[in-house]
Every structure is written in structure tokens, then in C-alpha cells.
Amino acid sequence: MGFGPRETVVGGVNRFADDSDPPSIPTPDFSALEREQVDRVRSVRAGRDARRTEAALAAIRAAAAPYADSNATGRPALMPLIVDAVRARATVGEISDTMRSSWGEYRPT
């Protein structure tokens, strides 16, 4: 098997490979972990002050809007607002969704 001078050597793929089958690695079952996490999130949401959480998310939404405009000036600091939302027991998903509602989502072309 010849390799040209510009061919990238990938060990185990195009050089130093043998004919043995690849090892079988079973896929772990994370269903119990998923159920536990869903239960914990539901518990946190049930026990938090919903008005405080929504107010914190609304503050992020308002502060994130100027960032969507690349010409905007005087953009407020988001990190203190994110910390306030976390203290109000907002989830990472809720915070992300709030910022996504202002900024949209990057889609490579």
C-alpha cells in the first residue's frame, strides 16, 4: 500500500491497521439518571417563587435585546442578570431560551 507525500497518516485507519473487528462498546442506559434529573427540575420549579424567576428572566430579555443589534451602544452587563436568574432558580434552559428569543440561533451557512 503506497502513500503519497501529501497523504495524511491516520494510525489505525490508513496505516498500522489490522484486520480485527473493532471492540464492541455497549451504549449505557441513562434512563434512570434522566428520570432523576427531570424529577429534580420539577421539584425546583415547584418550590421557587415563580414571579421572581419570571422577573429575572424578563430583565435578561430586556438587557439582551441591544446585543442583537451590532450597532447598538451602551449595552447592559448580562452576567449580573444571569446570576440573579440563577439565584431565582431559573434553569439553564430557561435562561438560554430567553437569550435565544432576543438573539435567535446561529445557523452556519
Residue frames relative to the residue before (quaternion, step in Angstrom):
aa qw qx qy qz dx dy dz
M 1.0000 0.0000 0.0000 0.0000 0.00 0.00 0.00
G 0.1738 -0.8140 0.5485 0.0796 3.59 -0.58 1.10
F 0.1952 -0.7591 0.6120 0.1052 3.51 -1.12 0.72
G 0.4134 -0.7092 0.5158 0.2453 3.54 -0.86 0.94
P 0.6655 -0.5368 0.3394 0.3922 3.57 -1.18 0.35
R 0.7375 0.3995 -0.2330 0.4921 3.62 1.15 -0.43
E 0.4929 0.6676 -0.4362 0.3479 3.58 1.21 0.00
T 0.4002 -0.7095 0.5304 0.2349 3.54 -0.90 0.93
V 0.3182 -0.7359 0.5677 0.1868 3.55 -0.87 0.97
V 0.0479 -0.7636 0.6438 -0.0061 3.54 -0.85 1.07
G 0.3684 -0.7655 0.4877 0.2011 3.53 -0.33 1.30
G 0.8085 0.2341 -0.2035 0.5001 3.53 -0.87 0.98
V 0.6915 0.4144 -0.2772 0.5227 3.59 1.27 -0.14
N 0.8254 0.0323 -0.0026 0.5636 3.58 0.60 -1.09
R 0.7597 0.1512 -0.1621 0.6114 3.57 1.28 0.24
F 0.8215 0.1956 -0.1875 0.5017 3.56 -1.14 0.72
A 0.4269 0.6891 -0.4742 0.3435 3.59 1.13 0.60
D 0.1931 -0.7445 0.6194 0.1572 3.55 -1.23 0.50
D 0.5970 -0.6064 0.4013 0.3389 3.56 -1.27 0.10
S 0.4349 0.7061 -0.4697 0.3028 3.60 1.20 0.19
D 0.5620 -0.5881 0.4618 0.3535 3.54 -1.26 0.52
P 0.5342 -0.6065 0.4620 0.3651 3.59 -1.10 0.59
P 0.5727 -0.5960 0.4155 0.3797 3.61 -1.08 0.55
S 0.3933 -0.6945 0.5521 0.2411 3.53 -1.15 0.66
I 0.0537 -0.7868 0.6148 -0.0074 3.56 -0.66 1.13
P 0.3369 -0.7683 0.5022 0.2100 3.59 -0.44 1.14
T 0.4684 -0.6543 0.5171 0.2917 3.55 -1.12 0.69
P 0.4168 -0.7166 0.4908 0.2682 3.61 -0.71 1.00
D 0.3764 -0.6944 0.5668 0.2343 3.54 -1.20 0.58
F 0.0898 -0.8277 0.5539 0.0026 3.56 -0.33 1.28
S 0.3399 0.7832 -0.4796 0.2027 3.61 1.21 0.17
A 0.6467 0.5017 -0.3351 0.4666 3.63 0.97 -0.73
L 0.6404 0.5154 -0.3175 0.4727 3.58 0.98 -0.81
E 0.6394 0.5259 -0.3214 0.4596 3.57 0.99 -0.83
R 0.6546 0.5093 -0.3147 0.4616 3.59 0.90 -0.90
E 0.6484 0.5171 -0.3189 0.4588 3.59 0.95 -0.85
Q 0.6744 0.4917 -0.3020 0.4607 3.58 0.91 -0.88
V 0.6299 0.5198 -0.3338 0.4707 3.60 0.96 -0.81
D 0.6521 0.5092 -0.3163 0.4641 3.60 0.95 -0.83
R 0.6563 0.5090 -0.3174 0.4576 3.60 0.98 -0.82
V 0.6509 0.5023 -0.3217 0.4696 3.60 0.95 -0.82
R 0.6425 0.5148 -0.3260 0.4646 3.59 0.95 -0.82
S 0.6447 0.5254 -0.3130 0.4586 3.58 1.00 -0.82
V 0.6503 0.5053 -0.3127 0.4733 3.57 0.95 -0.87
R 0.6710 0.4985 -0.3053 0.4561 3.58 0.88 -0.90
A 0.6582 0.5095 -0.3137 0.4569 3.59 0.99 -0.77
G 0.7543 0.4220 -0.2146 0.4549 3.59 1.02 -0.73
R 0.6021 0.5818 -0.3678 0.4047 3.58 1.19 -0.13
D 0.5328 -0.5794 0.5035 0.3563 3.55 -1.34 0.27
A 0.3459 -0.7930 0.4661 0.1854 3.56 -0.15 1.32
R 0.6465 0.5194 -0.3304 0.4507 3.61 0.98 -0.75
R 0.6424 0.5145 -0.3176 0.4709 3.57 0.99 -0.82
T 0.6563 0.5092 -0.3102 0.4624 3.57 0.94 -0.89
E 0.6809 0.4793 -0.2979 0.4668 3.59 0.85 -0.91
A 0.6257 0.5249 -0.3439 0.4634 3.61 1.02 -0.68
A 0.6498 0.5084 -0.3154 0.4689 3.58 0.98 -0.81
L 0.6640 0.4870 -0.3029 0.4798 3.59 0.98 -0.80
A 0.6256 0.5274 -0.3358 0.4667 3.60 1.06 -0.70
A 0.6265 0.5280 -0.3347 0.4655 3.60 1.04 -0.72
I 0.6335 0.5066 -0.3270 0.4850 3.59 1.03 -0.77
R 0.6443 0.5353 -0.3225 0.4409 3.59 0.90 -0.93
A 0.6805 0.4844 -0.2862 0.4694 3.59 0.91 -0.93
A 0.6962 0.4700 -0.2757 0.4673 3.58 0.95 -0.85
A 0.6547 0.5299 -0.3159 0.4369 3.60 1.09 -0.62
A 0.5367 0.6705 -0.3967 0.3241 3.59 1.11 -0.59
P 0.6828 0.4802 -0.3272 0.4429 3.67 0.78 -0.81
Y 0.5986 0.5765 -0.3655 0.4192 3.61 1.13 -0.49
A 0.5925 0.5754 -0.3668 0.4281 3.59 1.17 -0.44
D 0.6853 0.4088 -0.2595 0.5440 3.58 1.25 -0.47
S 0.3498 -0.7763 0.4847 0.2001 3.59 -0.40 1.20
N 0.6779 0.4778 -0.2955 0.4741 3.62 1.20 -0.32
A 0.4755 0.6887 -0.4387 0.3273 3.59 1.24 -0.13
T 0.1898 -0.7557 0.6161 0.1155 3.53 -1.21 0.63
G 0.7747 0.3527 -0.2435 0.4649 3.55 -1.25 0.28
R 0.2100 0.8008 -0.5332 0.1741 3.55 0.99 0.79
P 0.4226 -0.7122 0.4964 0.2604 3.61 -0.85 0.93
A 0.5552 -0.5933 0.4651 0.3512 3.56 -1.21 0.53
L 0.3211 -0.7746 0.5186 0.1671 3.58 -0.76 1.03
M 0.6013 0.6244 -0.3717 0.3323 3.59 0.94 -0.81
P 0.6585 0.4867 -0.3453 0.4585 3.67 0.82 -0.75
L 0.6497 0.5124 -0.3167 0.4638 3.58 1.07 -0.71
I 0.6261 0.5201 -0.3325 0.4764 3.56 1.07 -0.71
V 0.6338 0.5147 -0.3274 0.4756 3.59 0.98 -0.81
D 0.6332 0.5180 -0.3338 0.4683 3.62 0.98 -0.78
A 0.6525 0.5088 -0.3169 0.4637 3.59 0.98 -0.82
V 0.6347 0.5094 -0.3343 0.4753 3.59 0.99 -0.75
R 0.6494 0.5084 -0.3121 0.4716 3.59 0.98 -0.81
A 0.6643 0.4651 -0.2882 0.5092 3.59 1.20 -0.56
R 0.5095 -0.6971 0.3649 0.3481 3.56 1.39 0.23
A 0.2987 0.7173 -0.5594 0.2887 3.60 1.05 0.72
T 0.4399 -0.6902 0.5045 0.2750 3.57 -1.06 0.69
V 0.6474 -0.4938 0.4001 0.4206 3.56 -1.27 0.33
G 0.6410 0.5323 -0.3211 0.4502 3.58 1.00 -0.78
E 0.6577 0.5012 -0.3130 0.4671 3.59 0.95 -0.82
I 0.6477 0.5038 -0.3145 0.4772 3.58 0.98 -0.84
S 0.6616 0.5048 -0.3008 0.4658 3.59 0.93 -0.90
D 0.6514 0.5123 -0.3150 0.4626 3.59 0.93 -0.87
T 0.6297 0.5411 -0.3294 0.4496 3.57 1.04 -0.79
M 0.6889 0.4498 -0.2845 0.4920 3.59 0.89 -0.87
R 0.6199 0.5458 -0.3349 0.4536 3.57 1.05 -0.74
S 0.6213 0.5513 -0.3487 0.4341 3.60 1.07 -0.67
S 0.6898 0.4373 -0.2763 0.5065 3.60 1.16 -0.52
W 0.7911 0.3701 -0.1586 0.4605 3.54 0.86 -0.97
G 0.3970 -0.6710 0.5201 0.3488 3.55 1.07 -0.64
E 0.4585 -0.6636 0.5173 0.2861 3.54 -1.27 -0.28
Y 0.4872 -0.6692 0.4788 0.2925 3.56 -0.92 0.92
R 0.0214 -0.7659 0.6424 -0.0186 3.53 -0.94 0.98
P 0.3180 -0.7564 0.5297 0.2148 3.60 -0.41 1.11
T 0.3488 -0.7532 0.5232 0.1929 3.54 -1.04 0.73
